Amino acid sequence: MQGDKWFTMSYIPHLTLLLIFATAGCRSWPSGPAFLGSAVNVTVSEGTHAFLPCRVSNLGDKSVTWLRRRNLHIITAGLLTYSPDDRYRVLHPANTEEWTLHIKSAQPGDGGWYECQVNSDPKITRPVLLIVQDKRFKDPFYKHELEIPQNGTSVYIAGASEVHIQQGSVLAMTCTVDHTDQEGPRSLAWYHGATRIQYDSPRGGIAIKTEKTGKRTVSRLMLSGVTPRDSGRYTCRPDTGGTAAITVHVQSGAQNRPNEDYAVWVHYPPAGPALARFGVGQILKSQAAPK
């Protein structure tokens, strides 16, 4: 009995020391890659430089990849650039945790979601939203209605030039580009204020469908579940020039101002094509008549 007691008492300090060293050793072991800081949104003006941040600690032998979420195209991997667009590159100062995606002369079409990705196991990703504001629409003195193309193209939105719509309704807008004398636009963009509308924007509930025929291009924008934050000026802009714009007011009250679906024709002096048409079509939720 005394021998067993001596054995137990003599080994307890050694076991305690082993546990202490083992615990300290576990704590000192390096962990896997991890992102530093919180996710951010980046807003820039058209034509300026965009810097999308990404900081990764404990990278080890893993690599950082930047890709466009919309099409899953790889832009950069490590220090190499795989995008054919030479405006893209990754900035990684030596011995730092920075892996910043640099976009020169950002354009509205560059807006949308990007992902900073680490090929760890499991893979980790950090989303970054880029918003590129059209510099003309951001200018309070810019007159949208005076931008008239000189190539026989007319741009218009069907419906009323200014509408009031009930919160929670579905707002639908149709922009038509008539191009009798040329091939027509290669792309057509929608803007809310100075910000280009993307179907994958954080707002959600956005649908954009564009159809092109021989002499006409039609683009339909639909916003579901509108709120007062959706109020403002909406602009349709084809890359062939010209714009059409409408103003939307989203009412949060129970009453909705009656609105007719009509078109407003605006004639300009003989400085160029004399026709521009503005308006909007809307789909309202069916509501029970007040008693």
LOBALUM-200050 format. One line per 5 residues: their letters; for each residue x, y, z of N, C-alpha, C. Coordinates in steps of 0.05 Angstrom, whole numbers, padded with zeros to 5 digits. Layout:
BEGIN
A	X Y Z X Y Z X Y Z | ...
//
This chain:
BEGIN
MQGDK	00016 -00024 00000 00000 00000 00000 00017 00025 00000 | 00038 00025 00017 00055 00048 00018 00070 00052 -00008 | 00078 00030 -00021 00091 00033 -00047 00073 00045 -00068 | 00048 00035 -00068 00029 00047 -00088 00025 00076 -00083 | 00023 00084 -00057 00019 00112 -00050 00043 00129 -00059
WFTMS	00067 00118 -00055 00091 00133 -00063 00092 00136 -00093 | 00084 00114 -00108 00084 00115 -00137 00065 00137 -00147 | 00041 00137 -00135 00021 00156 -00144 00029 00184 -00139 | 00039 00190 -00115 00047 00217 -00107 00071 00227 -00123 | 00089 00209 -00130 00113 00217 -00144 00108 00223 -00174
YIPHL	00087 00211 -00185 00082 00215 -00213 00061 00237 -00219 | 00046 00244 -00199 00026 00265 -00204 00039 00291 -00214 | 00060 00301 -00202 00073 00326 -00212 00082 00323 -00241 | 00093 00300 -00248 00102 00296 -00276 00079 00296 -00295 | 00057 00283 -00288 00033 00283 -00305 00022 00311 -00308
TLLLI	00022 00327 -00287 00012 00355 -00288 00029 00371 -00308 | 00056 00368 -00306 00074 00382 -00324 00069 00374 -00353 | 00065 00348 -00357 00060 00339 -00385 00034 00352 -00396 | 00013 00353 -00379 -00012 00365 -00388 -00008 00395 -00394 | 00007 00409 -00378 00012 00437 -00382 00026 00442 -00408
FATAG	00048 00426 -00413 00063 00430 -00438 00046 00422 -00463 | 00030 00401 -00459 00014 00392 -00482 -00007 00413 -00489 | -00020 00425 -00468 -00040 00446 -00473 -00027 00470 -00485 | -00003 00478 -00476 00010 00501 -00487 00018 00496 -00516 | 00027 00471 -00521 00035 00464 -00548 00011 00466 -00568
CRSWP	-00012 00456 -00558 -00036 00457 -00575 -00043 00485 -00582 | -00041 00503 -00563 -00049 00531 -00567 -00030 00545 -00586 | -00005 00535 -00588 00014 00549 -00605 00014 00538 -00634 | -00001 00516 -00638 -00002 00506 -00665 -00017 00526 -00683 | -00007 00531 -00708 -00020 00551 -00725 -00047 00540 -00735
SGPAF	-00067 00558 -00738 -00093 00550 -00749 -00092 00554 -00779 | -00114 00547 -00792 -00115 00549 -00821 -00120 00578 -00830 | -00122 00582 -00856 -00127 00609 -00867 -00153 00621 -00856 | -00154 00647 -00852 -00178 00660 -00843 -00178 00689 -00854 | -00202 00699 -00859 -00204 00726 -00868 -00203 00746 -00845
LGSAV	-00191 00768 -00849 -00189 00789 -00829 -00208 00812 -00835 | -00220 00823 -00815 -00239 00845 -00820 -00266 00834 -00829 | -00284 00852 -00834 -00311 00845 -00843 -00315 00851 -00872 | -00335 00838 -00884 -00341 00843 -00912 -00349 00872 -00917 | -00342 00883 -00939 -00348 00911 -00945 -00360 00913 -00973
NVTVS	-00375 00935 -00978 -00383 00943 -01004 -00366 00966 -01014 | -00360 00966 -01039 -00343 00987 -01051 -00359 01002 -01071 | -00360 01029 -01068 -00374 01046 -01087 -00355 01066 -01099 | -00354 01067 -01126 -00336 01085 -01140 -00351 01098 -01163 | -00340 01120 -01173 -00352 01133 -01197 -00340 01121 -01222
EGTHA	-00355 01122 -01243 -00346 01112 -01269 -00320 01125 -01277 | -00301 01109 -01287 -00275 01119 -01296 -00254 01121 -01275 | -00260 01116 -01250 -00241 01117 -01229 -00230 01089 -01222 | -00210 01088 -01205 -00199 01062 -01197 -00216 01049 -01174 | -00220 01023 -01176 -00234 01009 -01155 -00215 00990 -01142
FLPCR	-00215 00989 -01115 -00198 00972 -01099 -00216 00954 -01082 | -00216 00928 -01087 -00233 00910 -01072 -00215 00896 -01052 | -00219 00900 -01026 -00201 00890 -01005 -00205 00861 -00999 | -00183 00848 -00992 -00184 00820 -00981 -00159 00815 -00965 | -00162 00810 -00940 -00139 00804 -00922 -00142 00776 -00911
VSNLG	-00121 00760 -00914 -00121 00732 -00906 -00098 00727 -00887 | -00103 00716 -00864 -00082 00708 -00845 -00077 00678 -00847 | -00052 00670 -00839 -00044 00642 -00838 -00049 00628 -00866 | -00041 00642 -00887 -00046 00631 -00913 -00029 00606 -00918 | -00004 00605 -00908 00012 00581 -00912 00018 00576 -00941
DKSVT	00014 00551 -00949 00019 00543 -00977 -00006 00545 -00994 | -00027 00557 -00983 -00052 00560 -00999 -00050 00585 -01017 | -00069 00588 -01035 -00069 00611 -01053 -00096 00625 -01052 | -00095 00651 -01060 -00118 00668 -01061 -00127 00672 -01090 | -00153 00669 -01094 -00164 00672 -01121 -00187 00693 -01120
WLRRR	-00187 00710 -01140 -00209 00729 -01144 -00226 00720 -01168 | -00252 00719 -01165 -00270 00712 -01187 -00295 00728 -01187 | -00308 00729 -01210 -00334 00743 -01213 -00356 00724 -01207 | -00372 00730 -01188 -00393 00711 -01179 -00413 00706 -01202 | -00419 00726 -01218 -00440 00724 -01238 -00434 00701 -01258
NLHII	-00410 00699 -01267 -00403 00679 -01287 -00382 00659 -01278 | -00373 00663 -01253 -00352 00645 -01241 -00326 00645 -01256 | -00321 00667 -01271 -00296 00670 -01285 -00273 00677 -01266 | -00251 00663 -01268 -00228 00669 -01251 -00214 00694 -01261 | -00210 00713 -01244 -00196 00738 -01252 -00166 00736 -01246
TAGLL	-00160 00729 -01221 -00132 00726 -01213 -00130 00701 -01195 | -00106 00689 -01195 -00100 00667 -01177 -00071 00671 -01168 | -00068 00675 -01142 -00042 00683 -01132 -00035 00710 -01144 | -00012 00713 -01155 -00003 00738 -01167 -00008 00739 -01197 | -00020 00718 -01208 -00024 00716 -01237 -00052 00726 -01244
TYSPD	-00054 00740 -01267 -00080 00750 -01277 -00089 00733 -01300 | -00113 00722 -01298 -00124 00704 -01319 -00145 00718 -01336 | -00154 00741 -01327 -00174 00756 -01343 -00160 00768 -01368 | -00174 00766 -01391 -00162 00779 -01415 -00164 00810 -01414 | -00179 00820 -01395 -00182 00849 -01391 -00158 00859 -01374
DRYRV	-00140 00875 -01386 -00116 00884 -01372 -00121 00905 -01351 | -00146 00912 -01347 -00152 00931 -01326 -00151 00918 -01298 | -00151 00892 -01297 -00152 00877 -01272 -00123 00868 -01264 | -00118 00870 -01238 -00093 00859 -01227 -00096 00856 -01197 | -00080 00839 -01185 -00081 00836 -01156 -00057 00851 -01143
LHPAN	-00062 00865 -01121 -00041 00879 -01107 -00034 00864 -01082 | -00009 00854 -01080 -00001 00839 -01056 00027 00848 -01048 | 00029 00869 -01031 00056 00877 -01021 00069 00854 -01007 | 00095 00851 -01011 00110 00829 -00999 00107 00828 -00969 | 00104 00804 -00958 00103 00799 -00929 00079 00813 -00916
TEEWT	00057 00815 -00931 00032 00826 -00920 00009 00806 -00924 | -00013 00812 -00911 -00037 00795 -00914 -00057 00806 -00934 | -00048 00827 -00949 -00066 00840 -00967 -00066 00826 -00995 | -00091 00822 -01005 -00094 00811 -01032 -00117 00828 -01045 | -00110 00852 -01053 -00130 00871 -01063 -00133 00869 -01093
LHIKS	-00159 00867 -01102 -00164 00867 -01130 -00166 00896 -01140 | -00150 00903 -01159 -00149 00930 -01170 -00162 00930 -01198 | -00182 00948 -01202 -00195 00950 -01228 -00190 00979 -01237 | -00176 00982 -01259 -00171 01009 -01270 -00195 01018 -01286 | -00201 01044 -01285 -00222 01056 -01300 -00248 01040 -01299
AQPGD	-00258 01037 -01275 -00282 01020 -01271 -00306 01031 -01287 | -00321 01012 -01299 -00344 01019 -01315 -00369 01007 -01302 | -00393 01019 -01308 -00417 01008 -01296 -00421 00978 -01299 | -00412 00968 -01322 -00414 00939 -01326 -00396 00922 -01308 | -00377 00935 -01294 -00360 00921 -01275 -00374 00916 -01249
GGWYE	-00396 00930 -01244 -00410 00928 -01219 -00421 00900 -01214 | -00424 00893 -01189 -00435 00866 -01182 -00418 00853 -01160 | -00424 00828 -01156 -00410 00812 -01134 -00384 00800 -01144 | -00364 00802 -01128 -00338 00789 -01132 -00333 00771 -01107 | -00315 00751 -01111 -00308 00734 -01088 -00278 00731 -01086
CQVNS	-00269 00735 -01062 -00241 00729 -01055 -00242 00701 -01043 | -00226 00682 -01054 -00229 00654 -01047 -00202 00642 -01040 | -00202 00625 -01019 -00177 00611 -01011 -00182 00581 -01014 | -00163 00568 -01027 -00167 00539 -01033 -00159 00521 -01009 | -00169 00528 -00985 -00164 00512 -00962 -00184 00489 -00961
DPKIT	-00183 00473 -00940 -00201 00451 -00937 -00214 00453 -00910 | -00239 00463 -00908 -00257 00469 -00931 -00250 00497 -00943 | -00259 00501 -00967 -00254 00526 -00981 -00268 00549 -00967 | -00256 00572 -00965 -00268 00596 -00953 -00270 00618 -00974 | -00292 00634 -00972 -00296 00655 -00992 -00305 00680 -00977
RPVLL	-00298 00703 -00988 -00307 00729 -00977 -00319 00745 -01000 | -00346 00750 -01000 -00358 00766 -01021 -00353 00796 -01018 | -00350 00810 -01040 -00347 00839 -01041 -00365 00850 -01063 | -00382 00869 -01056 -00400 00881 -01076 -00387 00907 -01086 | -00385 00909 -01113 -00375 00933 -01126 -00398 00948 -01139
IVQDK	-00401 00974 -01132 -00422 00991 -01144 -00407 01013 -01159 | -00412 01015 -01185 -00400 01035 -01202 -00422 01054 -01211 | -00420 01079 -01203 -00440 01099 -01208 -00433 01114 -01234 | -00453 01117 -01251 -00450 01132 -01276 -00445 01161 -01270 | -00423 01172 -01279 -00415 01199 -01272 -00434 01220 -01283
RFKDP	-00447 01214 -01305 -00466 01234 -01316 -00492 01235 -01299 | -00502 01211 -01292 -00527 01211 -01276 -00522 01221 -01248 | -00497 01221 -01239 -00491 01231 -01212 -00489 01262 -01212 | -00486 01274 -01236 -00484 01303 -01238 -00512 01315 -01236 | -00517 01332 -01216 -00544 01343 -01213 -00552 01362 -01235
FYKHE	-00532 01372 -01251 -00538 01390 -01273 -00541 01376 -01300 | -00537 01349 -01299 -00539 01334 -01325 -00569 01332 -01333 | -00575 01339 -01357 -00602 01338 -01367 -00606 01313 -01384 | -00618 01292 -01372 -00621 01267 -01386 -00636 01270 -01413 | -00658 01286 -01411 -00675 01288 -01434 -00663 01302 -01458
LEIPQ	-00640 01316 -01454 -00627 01330 -01476 -00606 01312 -01491 | -00602 01288 -01481 -00583 01270 -01494 -00598 01255 -01516 | -00597 01265 -01540 -00611 01254 -01562 -00591 01243 -01583 | -00592 01218 -01590 -00573 01207 -01609 -00578 01218 -01637 | -00556 01221 -01652 -00557 01231 -01679 -00556 01209 -01700
NGTSV	-00564 01185 -01693 -00561 01162 -01711 -00588 01149 -01718 | -00609 01164 -01715 -00635 01153 -01722 -00647 01134 -01702 | -00636 01134 -01677 -00645 01116 -01656 -00664 01132 -01638 | -00686 01120 -01631 -00704 01132 -01611 -00707 01113 -01587 | -00708 01124 -01563 -00709 01108 -01538 -00733 01117 -01523
YIAGA	-00750 01099 -01514 -00773 01107 -01498 -00781 01084 -01479 | -00795 01092 -01458 -00806 01073 -01438 -00836 01076 -01439 | -00850 01054 -01442 -00879 01054 -01444 -00892 01061 -01418 | -00913 01078 -01419 -00928 01085 -01395 -00926 01114 -01388 | -00929 01120 -01362 -00929 01148 -01353 -00901 01157 -01345
SEVHI	-00897 01183 -01347 -00870 01194 -01341 -00865 01196 -01311 | -00885 01197 -01295 -00882 01198 -01266 -00905 01182 -01254 | -00898 01163 -01236 -00919 01146 -01225 -00917 01145 -01195 | -00939 01138 -01182 -00941 01133 -01154 -00950 01104 -01151 | -00936 01089 -01135 -00942 01060 -01133 -00942 01052 -01104
QQGSV	-00959 01032 -01097 -00962 01024 -01070 -00939 01006 -01061 | -00930 01010 -01036 -00909 00993 -01025 -00918 00963 -01026 | -00899 00946 -01033 -00905 00917 -01035 -00914 00909 -01062 | -00919 00928 -01080 -00928 00921 -01107 -00904 00912 -01125 | -00910 00904 -01149 -00890 00897 -01169 -00889 00919 -01189
LAMTC	-00865 00930 -01193 -00861 00951 -01212 -00848 00940 -01237 | -00861 00944 -01260 -00851 00933 -01285 -00847 00956 -01305 | -00824 00957 -01317 -00818 00978 -01337 -00807 00965 -01362 | -00816 00976 -01385 -00808 00966 -01411 -00795 00989 -01427 | -00770 00985 -01435 -00755 01005 -01450 -00752 00994 -01479
TVDHT	-00759 01011 -01498 -00757 01003 -01526 -00738 01021 -01541 | -00720 01009 -01557 -00701 01023 -01573 -00707 01017 -01602 | -00716 01037 -01617 -00721 01033 -01646 -00696 01042 -01661 | -00685 01024 -01677 -00660 01029 -01692 -00664 01021 -01721 | -00677 01039 -01735 -00683 01033 -01763 -00659 01035 -01782
DQEGP	-00640 01052 -01774 -00618 01058 -01793 -00592 01045 -01785 | -00592 01028 -01764 -00567 01015 -01756 -00573 00989 -01743 | -00552 00974 -01735 -00555 00947 -01724 -00570 00947 -01697 | -00566 00968 -01681 -00578 00968 -01655 -00558 00965 -01633 | -00566 00969 -01608 -00548 00968 -01585 -00538 00939 -01580
RSLAW	-00513 00938 -01572 -00502 00912 -01563 -00509 00907 -01534 | -00514 00928 -01519 -00522 00925 -01491 -00540 00948 -01483 | -00557 00943 -01463 -00576 00963 -01453 -00576 00961 -01423 | -00571 00983 -01410 -00569 00984 -01380 -00591 00999 -01368 | -00600 00990 -01344 -00619 01005 -01328 -00605 01017 -01304
YHGAT	-00613 01041 -01296 -00601 01055 -01273 -00623 01064 -01254 | -00616 01062 -01228 -00633 01075 -01208 -00616 01097 -01196 | -00623 01122 -01203 -00605 01144 -01197 -00579 01141 -01213 | -00556 01141 -01199 -00531 01138 -01213 -00520 01110 -01212 | -00535 01091 -01200 -00526 01064 -01197 -00539 01045 -01217
RIQYD	-00522 01030 -01230 -00532 01011 -01249 -00546 00988 -01235 | -00569 00980 -01246 -00585 00958 -01233 -00574 00931 -01243 | -00568 00914 -01225 -00558 00887 -01231 -00578 00867 -01221 | -00583 00846 -01236 -00603 00826 -01228 -00594 00811 -01202 | -00567 00811 -01197 -00557 00797 -01173 -00550 00816 -01151
SPRGG	-00562 00840 -01151 -00557 00860 -01130 -00568 00850 -01103 | -00558 00861 -01081 -00567 00852 -01054 -00597 00856 -01050 | -00609 00874 -01065 -00638 00879 -01061 -00654 00854 -01066 | -00646 00839 -01087 -00662 00815 -01094 -00688 00823 -01108 | -00702 00803 -01118 -00728 00808 -01131 -00726 00824 -01156
IAIKT	-00703 00822 -01171 -00699 00837 -01195 -00698 00818 -01219 | -00713 00825 -01240 -00712 00809 -01264 -00708 00828 -01288 | -00689 00822 -01305 -00684 00838 -01329 -00684 00819 -01353 | -00700 00825 -01373 -00701 00808 -01398 -00699 00827 -01422 | -00680 00822 -01440 -00677 00838 -01463 -00679 00821 -01488
EKTGK	-00695 00831 -01507 -00699 00817 -01532 -00693 00836 -01556 | -00681 00825 -01576 -00672 00842 -01599 -00682 00830 -01625 | -00694 00847 -01641 -00703 00839 -01668 -00687 00857 -01688 | -00695 00855 -01713 -00681 00869 -01734 -00680 00899 -01730 | -00702 00912 -01722 -00703 00941 -01721 -00711 00951 -01693
RTVSR	-00713 00933 -01673 -00722 00941 -01647 -00709 00924 -01625 | -00702 00937 -01603 -00692 00923 -01579 -00711 00930 -01556 | -00720 00910 -01542 -00739 00914 -01519 -00727 00902 -01494 | -00725 00918 -01473 -00715 00908 -01447 -00736 00913 -01426 | -00741 00892 -01410 -00761 00893 -01389 -00748 00890 -01362
LMLSG	-00754 00909 -01345 -00743 00908 -01317 -00767 00905 -01298 | -00764 00886 -01279 -00785 00881 -01260 -00773 00881 -01232 | -00786 00896 -01214 -00778 00897 -01186 -00801 00888 -01169 | -00797 00867 -01153 -00819 00857 -01137 -00817 00868 -01108 | -00840 00870 -01095 -00840 00879 -01068 -00827 00906 -01063
VTPRD	-00835 00926 -01078 -00822 00952 -01076 -00826 00965 -01049 | -00807 00981 -01040 -00808 00996 -01015 -00802 01025 -01022 | -00805 01044 -01002 -00798 01072 -01008 -00769 01075 -01017 | -00751 01057 -01010 -00723 01059 -01019 -00721 01055 -01049 | -00741 01044 -01061 -00741 01040 -01090 -00750 01065 -01105
SGRYT	-00759 01086 -01090 -00767 01111 -01103 -00743 01124 -01117 | -00749 01141 -01137 -00727 01155 -01150 -00730 01154 -01180 | -00708 01162 -01193 -00708 01164 -01222 -00696 01139 -01234 | -00710 01127 -01254 -00700 01103 -01268 -00694 01111 -01296 | -00671 01102 -01306 -00662 01109 -01333 -00655 01085 -01348
CRPDT	-00663 01085 -01373 -00656 01063 -01392 -00635 01075 -01411 | -00613 01062 -01414 -00591 01073 -01430 -00578 01052 -01448 | -00584 01053 -01474 -00570 01035 -01493 -00542 01045 -01500 | -00524 01028 -01508 -00497 01037 -01514 -00495 01051 -01540 | -00517 01053 -01555 -00517 01068 -01580 -00523 01098 -01576
GGTAA	-00528 01105 -01551 -00535 01133 -01544 -00564 01137 -01539 | -00570 01160 -01526 -00597 01166 -01519 -00606 01153 -01493 | -00625 01165 -01479 -00635 01154 -01455 -00665 01159 -01453 | -00678 01144 -01436 -00706 01149 -01429 -00707 01146 -01398 | -00722 01164 -01385 -00722 01163 -01356 -00750 01168 -01345
ITVHV	-00756 01157 -01322 -00782 01161 -01309 -00776 01165 -01279 | -00795 01176 -01265 -00793 01180 -01236 -00814 01163 -01222 | -00806 01148 -01202 -00824 01130 -01187 -00825 01139 -01158 | -00850 01141 -01148 -00855 01147 -01120 -00868 01123 -01107 | -00856 01110 -01088 -00867 01088 -01074 -00880 01098 -01048
QSGAQ	-00906 01094 -01045 -00921 01104 -01022 -00924 01082 -01001 | -00918 01089 -00977 -00920 01069 -00955 -00947 01069 -00942 | -00964 01089 -00948 -00990 01090 -00935 -01010 01071 -00948 | -01034 01070 -00937 -01054 01051 -00947 -01067 01061 -00973 | -01066 01087 -00978 -01078 01098 -01002 -01058 01100 -01024
NRPNE	-01066 01094 -01048 -01049 01096 -01072 -01062 01115 -01092 | -01047 01134 -01101 -01057 01153 -01121 -01064 01139 -01146 | -01088 01144 -01157 -01096 01131 -01183 -01076 01139 -01204 | -01071 01121 -01222 -01052 01127 -01244 -01061 01113 -01269 | -01061 01128 -01291 -01068 01117 -01317 -01043 01109 -01332
DYAVW	-01045 01090 -01349 -01023 01081 -01366 -01024 01097 -01392 | -01007 01118 -01393 -01008 01135 -01417 -00979 01142 -01424 | -00976 01154 -01448 -00950 01162 -01457 -00948 01192 -01460 | -00925 01203 -01455 -00920 01232 -01458 -00900 01236 -01480 | -00907 01251 -01500 -00889 01256 -01522 -00877 01284 -01519
VHYPP	-00851 01286 -01520 -00837 01311 -01517 -00822 01318 -01542 | -00827 01342 -01553 -00814 01350 -01578 -00792 01371 -01571 | -00770 01368 -01586 -00747 01385 -01582 -00743 01403 -01606 | -00727 01424 -01603 -00720 01440 -01626 -00706 01424 -01647 | -00702 01435 -01671 -00691 01419 -01694 -00662 01414 -01691
AGPAL	-00651 01413 -01667 -00622 01407 -01663 -00616 01378 -01669 | -00635 01361 -01669 -00630 01333 -01674 -00657 01319 -01677 | -00657 01293 -01675 -00683 01278 -01676 -00702 01290 -01656 | -00727 01294 -01664 -00745 01310 -01649 -00763 01294 -01631 | -00757 01269 -01625 -00776 01253 -01611 -00763 01238 -01588
ARFGV	-00775 01240 -01565 -00767 01224 -01542 -00793 01217 -01527 | -00795 01193 -01517 -00819 01185 -01504 -00812 01173 -01477 | -00827 01181 -01456 -00820 01171 -01429 -00845 01159 -01417 | -00841 01141 -01398 -00864 01130 -01384 -00857 01105 -01369 | -00877 01092 -01357 -00873 01068 -01342 -00899 01052 -01341
GQILK	-00897 01026 -01341 -00920 01010 -01336 -00918 00997 -01309 | -00939 00993 -01295 -00938 00982 -01268 -00958 00960 -01264 | -00952 00942 -01247 -00970 00920 -01239 -00975 00923 -01209 | -00999 00929 -01202 -01005 00933 -01174 -01017 00908 -01162 | -01012 00904 -01136 -01025 00882 -01121 -01055 00887 -01121
SQAAP	-01070 00866 -01125 -01099 00868 -01122 -01106 00873 -01093 | -01122 00894 -01088 -01130 00901 -01061 -01160 00902 -01058 | -01169 00894 -01035 -01198 00895 -01030 -01206 00924 -01028 | -01229 00930 -01039 -01240 00957 -01038 -01247 00964 -01010 | -01240 00989 -01000 -01247 00996 -00973 -01278 00997 -00969
K	-01286 00989 -00946 -01315 00989 -00940 -01322 01015 -00926
//
